[in-house]
Amino acid sequence: MAREQFQTLTEPMYYILLALTEECCGVDIMEKVKAISHGRVLVGPGTLYAMLAKFEENGVIQMTTSEGRRKSYVITAIGREMLQKEYNRLMVMVEDGKSFI
């Protein structure tokens, strides 16, 4: 299921889930990822829509509205748990590296 498939998240996956802590559509997700990452992470439409489909299929996000081609999504409880676990994992890595850098 979702936990096995998403043991760790790539940067785009992580930022997409951060963006979806508030309901938004694809174009808004791309803009939010860019804003949250201060322009460091850019997600193109191909990557975004492939990830949205995979996330939705695994219950990580859910579609909230669909008007023509415009679809909005929001993170689910499963997705929030994944996001929290990834955040915790990254924080442990940062702590582990502090004494070496």
Secondary structure, DSSP 4 states (H G I P E B T S, - for coil): -HHHHTSS--HHHHHHHHHTTS-EEHHHHHHHHHHHTTTS----HHHHHHHHHHHHHTTSEEEEEEETTEEEEEE-HHHHHHHHHHHHHHHHHHHHHHTT-
